[in-house]
Amino acid sequence: MVGKFEGFEIPKPIPALTEDTKPYWEGCARHELLIQHCQDCGHFRFPPSGLCPKCMSTNTEWVAVSGKGQVYSWTIFHYVYHPAYAKDIPYNVAIVQLNEGPLLHTNIVECNNEDIYIGMPVEVIFEDVNDEISLPKFRPLSK
Ligand SMILES: [Zn+2]
C-alpha cells in the first residue's frame, strides 16, 4: 500500500475511525459488511451517522448485509491526484449500490476497467491493509 513519488515512499491514506464509523470498520476487519438499520422506519443508511436521515431517530442497529449489489456509477482515474496511487494509474473508482439500498464508494477488482458497466452485479471482498483496517472492494458477482 505504498507509492513512490520523486524518490519518497508515501503510504496510501487509511480511514480514520470515529465514534460513528468504528463499528463499520471493525466489521470490515472481520470481513463482515455492516450497515446501520433504523429500527423505527427500517431505512438502511450509509455513511454511518447518529441520526436516521429519513426519520431522525437515534434508534439504530448494525446489521450484516449481503455484500451484493450493482455498479451505480464509476470512473477511471488517469491523473495522479495523490502520489501514493501513482503506480495504480489507471484505476477505477466506483459507486456500488448495495441490494439493501445504500451507496458505497469503492473500487472494482478482479475485472478490467474496460469491462465495468452500470448495473454490473458485484459482491464484496475485503482487502486487508493492516490488523485494524480492511477495505471493502467489489468484484463481479460469480454466477
Ligand atoms: Zn428512520
py3Dmol code that shows the C-alpha trace and the ligand (Angstrom):
import py3Dmol

protein = """\
ATOM      1  CA  MET A   1       0.000   0.000   0.000  1.00  0.00           C
ATOM      2  CA  VAL A   2       2.925   2.329  -0.690  1.00  0.00           C
ATOM      3  CA  GLY A   3       3.512   4.511  -3.739  1.00  0.00           C
ATOM      4  CA  LYS A   4       6.712   6.191  -4.905  1.00  0.00           C
ATOM      5  CA  PHE A   5       6.882   9.857  -5.774  1.00  0.00           C
ATOM      6  CA  GLU A   6      10.143  11.570  -6.639  1.00  0.00           C
ATOM      7  CA  GLY A   7      12.092   9.096  -4.535  1.00  0.00           C
ATOM      8  CA  PHE A   8       9.866   9.298  -1.458  1.00  0.00           C
ATOM      9  CA  GLU A   9       7.725   6.453  -0.215  1.00  0.00           C
ATOM     10  CA  ILE A  10       4.258   7.757   0.536  1.00  0.00           C
ATOM     11  CA  PRO A  11       1.678   5.473   2.156  1.00  0.00           C
ATOM     12  CA  LYS A  12      -1.911   5.455   0.997  1.00  0.00           C
ATOM     13  CA  PRO A  13      -4.249   7.189   3.413  1.00  0.00           C
ATOM     14  CA  ILE A  14      -6.307   4.859   5.574  1.00  0.00           C
ATOM     15  CA  PRO A  15      -9.704   5.535   7.118  1.00  0.00           C
ATOM     16  CA  ALA A  16      -9.846   7.300  10.465  1.00  0.00           C
ATOM     17  CA  LEU A  17     -12.077   5.526  12.963  1.00  0.00           C
ATOM     18  CA  THR A  18     -14.595   7.778  14.672  1.00  0.00           C
ATOM     19  CA  GLU A  19     -17.345   7.063  17.176  1.00  0.00           C
ATOM     20  CA  ASP A  20     -19.810   6.775  14.275  1.00  0.00           C
ATOM     21  CA  THR A  21     -17.623   4.704  11.928  1.00  0.00           C
ATOM     22  CA  LYS A  22     -15.849   2.378  14.397  1.00  0.00           C
ATOM     23  CA  PRO A  23     -18.438  -0.461  14.221  1.00  0.00           C
ATOM     24  CA  TYR A  24     -18.315  -0.311  10.403  1.00  0.00           C
ATOM     25  CA  TRP A  25     -14.515  -0.647  10.257  1.00  0.00           C
ATOM     26  CA  GLU A  26     -14.459  -3.291  12.986  1.00  0.00           C
ATOM     27  CA  GLY A  27     -16.910  -5.296  10.855  1.00  0.00           C
ATOM     28  CA  CYS A  28     -14.719  -4.854   7.781  1.00  0.00           C
ATOM     29  CA  ALA A  29     -11.704  -6.106   9.775  1.00  0.00           C
ATOM     30  CA  ARG A  30     -13.728  -9.311  10.410  1.00  0.00           C
ATOM     31  CA  HIS A  31     -14.696  -9.342   6.701  1.00  0.00           C
ATOM     32  CA  GLU A  32     -18.308  -8.509   7.544  1.00  0.00           C
ATOM     33  CA  LEU A  33     -20.094  -5.641   5.800  1.00  0.00           C
ATOM     34  CA  LEU A  34     -22.198  -3.903   8.458  1.00  0.00           C
ATOM     35  CA  ILE A  35     -24.720  -1.175   7.686  1.00  0.00           C
ATOM     36  CA  GLN A  36     -26.868   0.843  10.056  1.00  0.00           C
ATOM     37  CA  HIS A  37     -30.538  -0.117  10.030  1.00  0.00           C
ATOM     38  CA  CYS A  38     -33.088   2.246  11.550  1.00  0.00           C
ATOM     39  CA  GLN A  39     -35.261   0.335  13.990  1.00  0.00           C
ATOM     40  CA  ASP A  40     -38.068   2.879  13.694  1.00  0.00           C
ATOM     41  CA  CYS A  41     -38.519   3.288   9.921  1.00  0.00           C
ATOM     42  CA  GLY A  42     -36.414   0.409   8.522  1.00  0.00           C
ATOM     43  CA  HIS A  43     -34.087   2.621   6.460  1.00  0.00           C
ATOM     44  CA  PHE A  44     -30.600   1.239   5.724  1.00  0.00           C
ATOM     45  CA  ARG A  45     -28.096   4.087   5.750  1.00  0.00           C
ATOM     46  CA  PHE A  46     -24.505   4.790   4.792  1.00  0.00           C
ATOM     47  CA  PRO A  47     -22.247   6.532   5.648  1.00  0.00           C
ATOM     48  CA  PRO A  48     -22.672   5.935   9.370  1.00  0.00           C
ATOM     49  CA  SER A  49     -24.406   8.664  11.344  1.00  0.00           C
ATOM     50  CA  GLY A  50     -26.016   9.202  14.713  1.00  0.00           C
ATOM     51  CA  LEU A  51     -29.427  10.050  13.270  1.00  0.00           C
ATOM     52  CA  CYS A  52     -31.573   8.393  10.634  1.00  0.00           C
ATOM     53  CA  PRO A  53     -31.805  10.874   7.723  1.00  0.00           C
ATOM     54  CA  LYS A  54     -35.360   9.681   6.960  1.00  0.00           C
ATOM     55  CA  CYS A  55     -36.993   9.933  10.388  1.00  0.00           C
ATOM     56  CA  MET A  56     -34.314  11.495  12.659  1.00  0.00           C
ATOM     57  CA  SER A  57     -34.435   8.505  15.012  1.00  0.00           C
ATOM     58  CA  THR A  58     -31.350   7.527  17.005  1.00  0.00           C
ATOM     59  CA  ASN A  59     -32.740   4.005  17.421  1.00  0.00           C
ATOM     60  CA  THR A  60     -30.422   2.032  15.156  1.00  0.00           C
ATOM     61  CA  GLU A  61     -28.746  -1.337  14.883  1.00  0.00           C
ATOM     62  CA  TRP A  62     -25.773  -2.566  12.881  1.00  0.00           C
ATOM     63  CA  VAL A  63     -26.694  -5.456  10.623  1.00  0.00           C
ATOM     64  CA  ALA A  64     -24.584  -7.633   8.354  1.00  0.00           C
ATOM     65  CA  VAL A  65     -25.786  -7.118   4.787  1.00  0.00           C
ATOM     66  CA  SER A  66     -25.499  -9.428   1.807  1.00  0.00           C
ATOM     67  CA  GLY A  67     -22.442  -7.708   0.349  1.00  0.00           C
ATOM     68  CA  LYS A  68     -24.116  -7.930  -3.045  1.00  0.00           C
ATOM     69  CA  GLY A  69     -25.170  -5.059  -5.237  1.00  0.00           C
ATOM     70  CA  GLN A  70     -24.548  -3.433  -8.574  1.00  0.00           C
ATOM     71  CA  VAL A  71     -22.366  -0.738 -10.093  1.00  0.00           C
ATOM     72  CA  TYR A  72     -24.264   2.556  -9.803  1.00  0.00           C
ATOM     73  CA  SER A  73     -21.543   4.636 -11.466  1.00  0.00           C
ATOM     74  CA  TRP A  74     -17.793   4.572 -11.999  1.00  0.00           C
ATOM     75  CA  THR A  75     -14.868   6.500 -13.440  1.00  0.00           C
ATOM     76  CA  ILE A  76     -11.295   5.757 -14.416  1.00  0.00           C
ATOM     77  CA  PHE A  77      -8.532   7.902 -12.888  1.00  0.00           C
ATOM     78  CA  HIS A  78      -5.707   8.712 -15.324  1.00  0.00           C
ATOM     79  CA  TYR A  79      -4.226  11.602 -13.368  1.00  0.00           C
ATOM     80  CA  VAL A  80      -2.192  11.272 -10.159  1.00  0.00           C
ATOM     81  CA  TYR A  81      -4.179  13.168  -7.531  1.00  0.00           C
ATOM     82  CA  HIS A  82      -2.261  11.540  -4.673  1.00  0.00           C
ATOM     83  CA  PRO A  83       1.306  10.254  -5.089  1.00  0.00           C
ATOM     84  CA  ALA A  84       0.590   7.007  -3.219  1.00  0.00           C
ATOM     85  CA  TYR A  85      -1.691   5.977  -6.089  1.00  0.00           C
ATOM     86  CA  ALA A  86       0.760   6.771  -8.916  1.00  0.00           C
ATOM     87  CA  LYS A  87       1.570   3.116  -9.551  1.00  0.00           C
ATOM     88  CA  ASP A  88      -2.125   2.247  -9.799  1.00  0.00           C
ATOM     89  CA  ILE A  89      -2.882   4.580 -12.732  1.00  0.00           C
ATOM     90  CA  PRO A  90      -5.230   3.995 -14.478  1.00  0.00           C
ATOM     91  CA  TYR A  91      -7.524   2.780 -11.685  1.00  0.00           C
ATOM     92  CA  ASN A  92     -11.265   2.804 -11.214  1.00  0.00           C
ATOM     93  CA  VAL A  93     -13.348   4.441  -8.511  1.00  0.00           C
ATOM     94  CA  ALA A  94     -16.884   3.184  -8.387  1.00  0.00           C
ATOM     95  CA  ILE A  95     -20.120   3.754  -6.541  1.00  0.00           C
ATOM     96  CA  VAL A  96     -21.824   0.468  -5.737  1.00  0.00           C
ATOM     97  CA  GLN A  97     -25.442   0.329  -4.684  1.00  0.00           C
ATOM     98  CA  LEU A  98     -25.982  -2.476  -2.213  1.00  0.00           C
ATOM     99  CA  ASN A  99     -29.072  -4.643  -2.628  1.00  0.00           C
ATOM    100  CA  GLU A 100     -30.235  -3.103   0.672  1.00  0.00           C
ATOM    101  CA  GLY A 101     -30.073   0.397  -0.891  1.00  0.00           C
ATOM    102  CA  PRO A 102     -27.031   2.341   0.378  1.00  0.00           C
ATOM    103  CA  LEU A 103     -24.343   3.641  -1.989  1.00  0.00           C
ATOM    104  CA  LEU A 104     -20.658   2.970  -1.220  1.00  0.00           C
ATOM    105  CA  HIS A 105     -17.563   4.470  -2.841  1.00  0.00           C
ATOM    106  CA  THR A 106     -15.146   1.676  -3.644  1.00  0.00           C
ATOM    107  CA  ASN A 107     -13.003   0.048  -6.316  1.00  0.00           C
ATOM    108  CA  ILE A 108     -13.984  -2.759  -8.655  1.00  0.00           C
ATOM    109  CA  VAL A 109     -11.361  -5.519  -8.536  1.00  0.00           C
ATOM    110  CA  GLU A 110     -10.749  -8.788 -10.384  1.00  0.00           C
ATOM    111  CA  CYS A 111     -12.078  -7.036 -13.500  1.00  0.00           C
ATOM    112  CA  ASN A 112     -10.543  -4.999 -16.322  1.00  0.00           C
ATOM    113  CA  ASN A 113     -11.519  -1.322 -16.200  1.00  0.00           C
ATOM    114  CA  GLU A 114     -12.895  -1.670 -19.735  1.00  0.00           C
ATOM    115  CA  ASP A 115     -15.343  -4.346 -18.607  1.00  0.00           C
ATOM    116  CA  ILE A 116     -17.084  -2.306 -15.884  1.00  0.00           C
ATOM    117  CA  TYR A 117     -20.613  -1.175 -16.682  1.00  0.00           C
ATOM    118  CA  ILE A 118     -23.561   0.421 -14.908  1.00  0.00           C
ATOM    119  CA  GLY A 119     -25.755  -2.280 -13.451  1.00  0.00           C
ATOM    120  CA  MET A 120     -22.933  -4.860 -13.284  1.00  0.00           C
ATOM    121  CA  PRO A 121     -23.727  -7.314 -10.459  1.00  0.00           C
ATOM    122  CA  VAL A 122     -20.938  -7.295  -7.859  1.00  0.00           C
ATOM    123  CA  GLU A 123     -20.091  -8.771  -4.479  1.00  0.00           C
ATOM    124  CA  VAL A 124     -17.888  -7.505  -1.677  1.00  0.00           C
ATOM    125  CA  ILE A 125     -14.432  -8.784  -0.867  1.00  0.00           C
ATOM    126  CA  PHE A 126     -12.072  -7.310   1.727  1.00  0.00           C
ATOM    127  CA  GLU A 127      -8.546  -6.056   1.158  1.00  0.00           C
ATOM    128  CA  ASP A 128      -6.553  -6.258   4.391  1.00  0.00           C
ATOM    129  CA  VAL A 129      -4.431  -3.126   4.887  1.00  0.00           C
ATOM    130  CA  ASN A 130      -3.266  -3.872   8.439  1.00  0.00           C
ATOM    131  CA  ASP A 131      -4.597  -5.625  11.574  1.00  0.00           C
ATOM    132  CA  GLU A 132      -7.323  -2.997  12.091  1.00  0.00           C
ATOM    133  CA  ILE A 133      -8.273  -1.881   8.598  1.00  0.00           C
ATOM    134  CA  SER A 134      -9.708  -3.912   5.747  1.00  0.00           C
ATOM    135  CA  LEU A 135     -11.165  -2.082   2.785  1.00  0.00           C
ATOM    136  CA  PRO A 136     -14.390  -3.319   1.196  1.00  0.00           C
ATOM    137  CA  LYS A 137     -13.957  -3.676  -2.540  1.00  0.00           C
ATOM    138  CA  PHE A 138     -16.223  -5.309  -5.079  1.00  0.00           C
ATOM    139  CA  ARG A 139     -15.693  -7.926  -7.764  1.00  0.00           C
ATOM    140  CA  PRO A 140     -18.010  -9.186 -10.479  1.00  0.00           C
ATOM    141  CA  LEU A 141     -20.595 -11.485  -8.948  1.00  0.00           C
ATOM    142  CA  SER A 142     -19.730 -15.101  -9.644  1.00  0.00           C
ATOM    143  CA  LYS A 143     -22.680 -16.943 -11.075  1.00  0.00           C
TER     144      LYS A 143
END
"""
ligand_1 = """\
1
ZN
Zn -35.536 6.026 10.379
"""
view = py3Dmol.view(width=600, height=400)
view.addModel(protein, "pdb")
view.setStyle({"model": 0}, {"cartoon": {"style": "trace"}})
view.addModel(ligand_1, "xyz")
view.setStyle({"model": 1}, {"stick": {}})
view.zoomTo()
view.show()
